[in-house]
Amino acid sequence: MRIRKISFYLGLINILKWKGLWLIKNVYRKIKKILPFLGIPLLIAAIVFALSLLLWFGPEKILTYDRNTFKATEPVSADQINEYRKTLAQIIGGIVLLIGVYFTVRQIRATERTVLISQEGQITERFTRAVDQLGSDKLEVRLGGIYALERIAKDSKKDHPQIMEILTAYVRERSPVDINKGKPKNKILNKVAVDIQAILTVIGRRNIDFDIQSIYLSNTFLVEADLREANLQKTNFWEANLQAAFLKGTNLQEAILRGTNLQRTYLGDANLRKAYLMKANLQNAILCDADLQEANLLGINLQEVDLRRANFQEAYLGGANLQEADLEGANLSSIQSWKNIKSMDGAIIKSVKNAPDGFIEFAKSKGAIEEP
């Protein structure tokens, strides 16, 4: 009988032990779940409590404590304790203020990151939709996509280079230099298409500070394109067809125009400094008041071109055809390889400025005239 009782009590103890462990584990799990939410409030409450104790009991203990003997000194007056409390409160207030500023700054930065992520998501959505519009069969939809991409390029420096690449790729694909090859006469294009012109306008007024690479428009059909006042610095127009294009005041500094067809193109007041125009065809073009300083004009065709008051300072003219070109008032200061000019038959050299020694005689020997 006694053995049974002992067994019963041992079994009861064992059950209570496991039940107790189970209860402790469950309480621990619940506390663990709640702790992240209670952690900061509890911490703040603890700090407030500690500061309250420090403000109330601290001054008296500090003022009545001798650092040399490590013993309490004579009691101090209530006024002294209150003054010390004020000073201590100001110090604590300053610390609290700095902590508040720190957390405010953190909150502002977190908000800015959230806004930035939201903006990037919106830009991505707009970007995708605009690119889809470029593939539409309807002109007005394509134009909407082009101008939508322009807006994104202005808003997002990061997306600017990719957008310029997409637009230039569209021009190269939709308007190649041989676009009329094999077409019947009734479908031959006489000028650049409307959507291509829209892209050229967008490229011409882009923010060049966002560029990380040059604009690439080589081997493209850009006949009669309107690019007045456009910023096309360093643009690659290698062997493109820009016949009869309007480029008044256009910035083509350091542009690549090798083998480019520029017949009947208007380039008055254009900036062609250091431009590469080797073997380009500018027959009947207008370049009055154009800046061709240090330009590479080797083998260029300038037949019947209006070059009045153009600046040729340090330009390379070897192999150039200047037949019947009008050079009246042009600046020929330090022109290079002029002795290798191919032809000047009928060219007008009236009032040319800063011509190198011997140039006038050379030009006349090539058929140039001073008076028309």
Secondary structure by P-SEA (a helix, b strand, c coil): caaaaaaaaaaaaaaaaaaaaaaaaaaaaaaaaacccaaaaaaaaaaaaaaaaaaaccaaaaaacccccccccccccaaaaaaaaaaaaaaaaaaaaaaaaaaaaaaaaaaaaaaaaaaaaaaaaaaaaaaaaaacccaaaaaaaaaaaaaaaaacccaaaaaaaaaaaaaaaacccccccccccccccccccaaaaaaaaaaaaccccccccccccccccccccccccccccccccccccccccccccccccccccccccccccccccccccccccccccccccccccccccccccccccccccccccccccccccccccccccccccccccccccccccccccccccccccccccaaaaaaaaacccccc
